[in-house]
Amino acid sequence: MIKLVNDTINNSDIDKLIEWLGTYPRLTKGELTTQLEEKWSKWLGTKNTVFCNSGSSANLLMLWALVEAGRITRDAKIVVPSVAWATDLAPVIQLGMTPILCDSNLEDLSVDLNHLETIFKETKPEVLLLVSVLGLVPKMGLIKALCDKYNVILLEDTCESMGSKWGGKKLGTFGLMSSFSTYFGHHISTIEGGFVSTDDEELYEILKSIRSHGWDRDASPKYSKQLRNKWKTSDFDALYTFYHSGFNLRSTDLQAFIGLGQIDKLDEICQKRNDNFKIYQEELSGISPMIQERGFTSNFAYPIIHEYRDAMVERLQKENIEVRPMICGSMGTQPFYVKKYGRKELPNVSQIDKYGFYVPNHPDLSKEDILKITNIIKDTSAERFVDPYLQTR
């Protein structure tokens, strides 16, 4: 079996966890969480990080922090790529904002720049939630320039892109805030977990507050004093005073303990994913998508877009190789979106949805594994199949 993902928590990590548990430590969020946040910020190259219970929660926190800070309103228009994850789009809807789906390009599966600029001109959105799909590197310079030109806040969902770089700078450091996932199968794992990183001090304070109900217990002394003076709160009453409309999206120190060790492995993990990516690129040079090399690609999984998808998937599965459809395909055809807004078809995304899938890339994958996968794809692509969809057109 060639697995789609492998757990980065190994037996040695579990042995260390058992030893640590033997000291009867605090398990709920505490000092280790703070240490993990600081270590992650240093690795990424940002000033501040908040550790929460998932990458999905990280997306929710980013959007709500903008509302609580007065940067956007509850009825804001948010651009979301149509190739994304469910919890890029769902928080926009849940918070009462207006989602605008953007078509994707067929090179890096990120936003189509022409469609994005049309959206910016015609709808004047407040936010772009950019997703770097499968760790591929978007055209960050052009995207950032468009956001600056039309005064759109850039947020980054980099849950699949730890370590990928554009212009020598890591993805997740271009936007006002960025989200990451530490769920099983991602670049590193804390069992469940996620980060929000930002250089913005006000948003950092609000993120810490809304992660934990809306109180000021995690606030800096300066921000806590500011809140208590404004609302005339005594130190005693401050224990149960809630300054922001918050959630309970906290992580635990047990997860933080695991995470501290995981970051030590991360550079090696990213390098191996990049090495694997280059082998895929060389072997599948004539297979769509024609991925452009824009920097360091810490690839999450390798994408394929081909009219013989079903035949490829069948053959790969017969050889015990795990594969998946292309993320959520088209967000505009997902039931939860269609129920509220109706079906939204976009030209490039429709191709990705119908013909796209992805194959494994993880640090335990050998070159022989990759060659087995790519040979099946190449052999299948060289044959002729009749596509019933094309026959009816």
C-alpha positions in Angstrom: 0.0 0.0 0.0 1.3 3.4 -1.0 -0.5 5.7 1.5 -1.7 9.2 0.6 -0.3 10.5 3.9 1.8 9.3 6.8 1.7 10.4 10.4 4.7 12.6 11.4 4.2 11.5 15.0 6.5 8.5 15.3 7.1 6.0 18.2 9.9 8.1 19.6 7.6 11.1 19.8 5.0 8.9 21.6 7.7 7.6 24.0 8.7 11.2 24.9 5.0 12.1 25.4 4.6 9.2 27.8 7.7 10.2 29.7 6.4 13.8 29.9 2.9 12.6 31.1 4.7 10.7 33.9 5.6 14.1 35.4 1.9 14.9 35.8 2.1 18.1 33.9 -0.7 20.6 33.2 -2.6 19.4 30.1 -4.9 22.3 29.3 -3.6 25.4 27.6 -0.6 26.8 29.5 3.0 27.7 29.2 3.9 25.1 26.6 1.3 26.6 24.3 3.1 29.9 24.6 6.4 28.3 23.9 5.0 26.6 20.8 3.5 29.8 19.5 6.9 31.6 19.9 8.8 28.7 18.3 6.4 28.7 15.3 6.6 32.4 14.8 10.4 32.2 14.7 10.3 29.4 12.2 7.8 31.2 10.0 9.3 34.6 10.3 6.3 36.5 11.8 6.0 38.4 15.1 3.0 36.7 16.6 1.1 33.4 16.5 -2.0 32.0 18.2 -2.3 28.2 18.5 -5.9 26.9 18.3 -7.7 23.6 17.9 -7.7 23.3 14.0 -6.8 25.0 10.8 -10.6 25.4 10.2 -10.9 27.3 13.5 -7.9 29.4 12.4 -9.8 30.5 9.3 -12.8 31.4 11.5 -10.6 33.3 13.9 -9.0 35.4 11.1 -12.4 36.5 9.7 -13.9 37.3 13.1 -10.9 39.2 14.3 -11.3 41.6 11.4 -14.9 42.2 12.5 -14.0 42.7 16.2 -11.2 45.1 15.2 -13.5 47.1 13.1 -11.5 46.4 9.9 -14.6 45.0 8.1 -18.3 44.8 8.8 -20.6 41.7 9.2 -21.9 42.2 5.7 -18.4 42.3 4.1 -17.8 40.7 0.7 -15.1 38.0 0.9 -13.5 36.5 -2.1 -12.8 32.7 -1.8 -11.2 30.6 -4.5 -13.6 28.0 -5.9 -10.9 25.3 -5.4 -10.5 25.4 -1.6 -11.5 23.6 1.5 -15.0 23.6 3.0 -13.9 25.7 6.0 -12.5 28.4 3.8 -16.0 29.1 2.6 -18.2 27.9 5.5 -17.1 30.6 8.1 -17.9 33.4 5.5 -21.5 32.1 5.3 -21.8 31.3 9.1 -20.7 34.8 10.0 -23.3 36.4 7.7 -20.7 37.7 5.2 -21.1 37.5 1.4 -18.9 35.0 -0.4 -17.7 35.6 -3.9 -16.2 32.6 -5.6 -13.2 33.2 -7.9 -12.2 30.9 -10.7 -8.8 29.1 -10.5 -6.0 28.8 -13.0 -4.7 25.5 -14.4 -1.1 26.1 -13.5 -0.9 26.3 -9.7 -4.7 25.9 -9.0 -4.7 29.2 -7.2 -6.9 32.2 -8.3 -7.3 33.1 -11.9 -5.8 36.6 -12.0 -8.1 37.9 -14.8 -11.2 36.8 -13.0 -9.8 38.1 -9.7 -9.3 41.6 -11.0 -12.8 41.6 -12.6 -14.2 40.7 -9.2 -12.2 43.4 -7.5 -13.4 46.0 -10.0 -17.1 45.0 -10.2 -17.9 44.0 -6.6 -15.4 45.9 -4.5 -14.8 43.2 -1.8 -13.1 43.8 1.5 -11.1 40.6 1.8 -9.4 37.9 -0.3 -8.9 34.6 1.5 -6.2 33.1 -0.7 -5.6 29.4 -0.7 -2.3 27.9 -1.8 -3.6 24.6 -3.0 -1.6 21.4 -2.2 1.5 23.5 -1.3 1.8 24.9 -4.8 3.2 28.5 -5.0 0.7 31.1 -6.3 1.8 34.3 -8.2 2.2 36.1 -4.9 3.7 39.3 -6.3 0.9 39.9 -8.8 -1.8 38.9 -6.2 -0.4 41.2 -3.6 -0.2 44.0 -6.1 -3.9 43.6 -7.1 -4.9 43.6 -3.4 -2.9 46.7 -2.8 -4.3 48.4 -5.9 -8.0 47.7 -5.0 -7.5 48.1 -1.2 -8.4 44.5 -0.5 -7.2 42.8 2.7 -5.2 39.7 2.0 -5.6 36.6 4.2 -3.7 33.4 3.5 -4.9 29.8 4.0 -1.5 28.1 4.1 -2.8 24.9 5.7 -1.3 22.7 2.9 1.8 24.9 2.3 4.1 24.9 5.3 7.6 25.8 4.0 6.6 26.7 0.4 8.3 30.0 -0.6 7.9 32.7 -3.2 10.9 35.0 -3.7 12.7 33.4 -0.8 9.8 34.3 1.5 7.6 31.7 3.1 3.9 31.5 2.2 1.9 32.7 5.2 4.0 35.9 5.5 2.4 37.9 2.7 -1.1 38.6 4.1 -2.4 40.4 7.1 -3.0 37.1 8.8 -2.4 33.5 7.8 -3.8 30.1 8.8 -2.0 26.7 9.2 -3.2 23.2 10.1 -1.4 20.6 12.2 -3.9 17.8 11.6 -2.8 14.3 10.9 -1.3 14.0 7.4 -0.3 17.6 7.1 3.3 18.7 7.2 3.5 18.3 10.9 0.9 17.0 13.4 -0.3 17.9 16.9 -3.1 15.3 16.5 -5.5 18.2 15.9 -4.5 21.9 15.8 -3.9 25.0 13.9 -2.1 28.4 13.9 -3.0 31.9 13.0 0.1 34.1 12.5 0.3 37.9 12.1 2.5 40.9 12.5 -0.4 43.1 13.5 -0.4 43.7 17.2 -4.0 44.7 17.6 -5.2 41.6 15.7 -2.9 39.4 17.7 -4.5 40.6 21.0 -8.0 40.2 19.6 -7.1 36.7 18.3 -6.0 35.6 21.7 -9.2 37.0 23.3 -11.7 35.5 20.9 -9.9 32.1 21.0 -10.9 32.0 24.7 -14.4 33.3 25.1 -13.5 37.0 24.7 -11.8 37.6 28.0 -8.4 39.2 28.6 -6.6 36.4 30.4 -4.1 35.9 27.6 -3.7 39.6 26.8 -0.5 41.6 27.2 -0.5 43.8 30.3 -0.8 46.8 28.1 -3.9 45.6 26.2 -5.5 44.3 29.4 -5.0 47.6 31.1 -6.5 49.4 28.1 -9.6 47.2 28.2 -10.1 47.4 31.9 -9.7 51.2 32.0 -12.1 51.6 29.1 -14.8 49.4 30.7 -13.9 50.3 34.3 -13.4 46.6 35.2 -11.9 45.7 38.6 -9.2 42.9 38.7 -11.7 40.6 40.5 -14.5 41.2 38.0 -12.1 40.9 35.1 -12.0 37.1 35.6 -15.5 36.9 34.0 -15.6 40.0 31.8 -15.8 39.4 28.1 -14.6 42.2 25.9 -15.1 40.5 22.5 -17.7 38.1 21.2 -15.5 35.0 21.3 -15.4 31.2 21.0 -13.8 28.4 22.8 -11.2 27.3 20.2 -8.3 26.6 22.5 -5.8 23.8 22.1 -4.0 22.0 24.9 -0.5 21.8 26.3 -0.5 18.1 25.4 -0.8 19.1 21.8 1.8 21.8 22.3 4.3 19.3 23.7 4.0 17.3 20.6 4.2 20.4 18.4 7.4 21.6 19.9 9.1 18.4 18.8 7.4 18.4 15.4 8.8 21.8 14.4 12.3 20.4 14.9 11.7 18.1 12.0 9.9 20.5 9.8 12.8 21.8 7.6 13.7 18.2 6.7 10.1 17.3 6.0 9.7 20.3 3.7 12.9 19.5 1.8 11.8 15.9 1.3 8.4 17.0 0.0 10.2 19.4 -2.4 12.5 16.7 -3.6 9.5 14.4 -4.3 7.8 17.2 -6.1 10.7 17.7 -8.5 10.6 14.0 -9.4 6.9 14.2 -10.1 7.5 17.3 -12.2 10.2 15.6 -14.3 8.3 12.4 -14.8 5.0 14.1 -15.6 6.2 17.0 -17.6 3.6 16.5 -20.3 0.7 16.0 -17.9 -1.6 18.9 -16.8 -1.4 21.0 -14.7 1.8 22.5 -16.1 3.1 23.7 -12.8 5.5 26.6 -13.0 8.5 26.6 -10.7 8.2 29.9 -8.7 10.2 29.1 -5.7 10.5 26.3 -3.1 7.5 24.0 -3.3 6.8 22.1 -0.1 4.2 20.0 -1.9 1.3 18.5 0.1 0.2 16.1 -2.7 0.7 16.1 -6.4 -2.2 17.2 -8.6 -3.3 15.6 -11.9 -5.8 17.1 -14.3 -6.6 14.6 -17.2 -9.6 13.5 -19.2 -8.6 9.9 -18.4 -8.9 10.5 -14.7 -11.3 7.7 -14.0 -9.1 5.1 -15.7 -6.0 6.5 -13.9 -7.7 6.4 -10.6 -9.0 2.8 -11.1 -5.5 1.5 -12.1 -3.8 3.3 -9.2 -6.3 1.9 -6.7 -5.9 -1.6 -8.1 -2.2 -1.2 -7.3 -3.1 -0.2 -3.7 -2.1 3.4 -4.3 -4.3 5.9 -2.4 -5.7 8.8 -4.4 -8.3 11.5 -3.8 -10.5 14.0 -5.8 -9.1 17.5 -6.2 -9.8 18.9 -2.7 -13.5 19.9 -2.7 -13.6 20.2 -6.5 -15.8 23.2 -7.1 -17.1 25.0 -4.0 -19.9 26.4 -6.2 -21.3 22.9 -6.7 -21.1 21.8 -3.1 -24.5 21.2 -1.5 -24.1 23.6 1.3 -23.4 26.4 -1.1 -26.0 25.4 -3.7 -28.8 25.4 -1.1 -28.2 29.0 -0.2 -26.9 30.6 -3.4 -27.6 28.2 -6.3 -25.1 26.4 -8.4 -22.0 28.4 -9.5 -20.1 27.0 -12.4 -16.7 28.5 -13.4 -14.8 27.4 -16.5 -11.4 26.3 -15.1 -12.8 25.0 -11.9 -15.3 22.8 -13.8 -12.3 21.1 -15.5 -10.5 20.7 -12.2 -13.6 19.3 -10.6 -14.3 16.8 -13.4 -10.8 15.7 -14.3 -8.7 16.5 -11.2 -7.3 14.2 -8.6 -4.1 14.0 -6.5 -1.5 11.4 -5.6 0.7 10.9 -2.6 3.6 13.0 -1.5 5.0 12.7 2.0 8.4 12.3 3.6 8.3 8.5 3.7 7.6 8.1 0.0 10.5 6.6 -1.9 11.6 7.4 -5.5 10.5 3.9 -6.4 7.0 4.6 -5.1 6.9 7.8 -7.1 8.0 6.1 -10.3 5.4 3.4 -9.8 2.7 6.1 -9.6 4.0 8.1 -12.5 4.4 5.1 -14.8 0.8 4.2 -14.3 -0.3 7.7 -15.1 1.9 8.0 -18.2 0.9 4.6 -19.5 -2.8 5.4 -19.0 -2.5 8.8 -20.6 -1.0 7.3 -23.7 -4.1 5.1 -24.3 -7.4 6.2 -25.9 -10.6 6.1 -23.9 -14.1 7.3 -24.8 -15.4 9.9 -22.4 -19.2 9.8 -22.3 -19.3 13.4 -21.2 -17.5 14.5 -24.4 -19.7 12.3 -26.6 -22.8 14.2 -25.4 -21.5 17.7 -26.1 
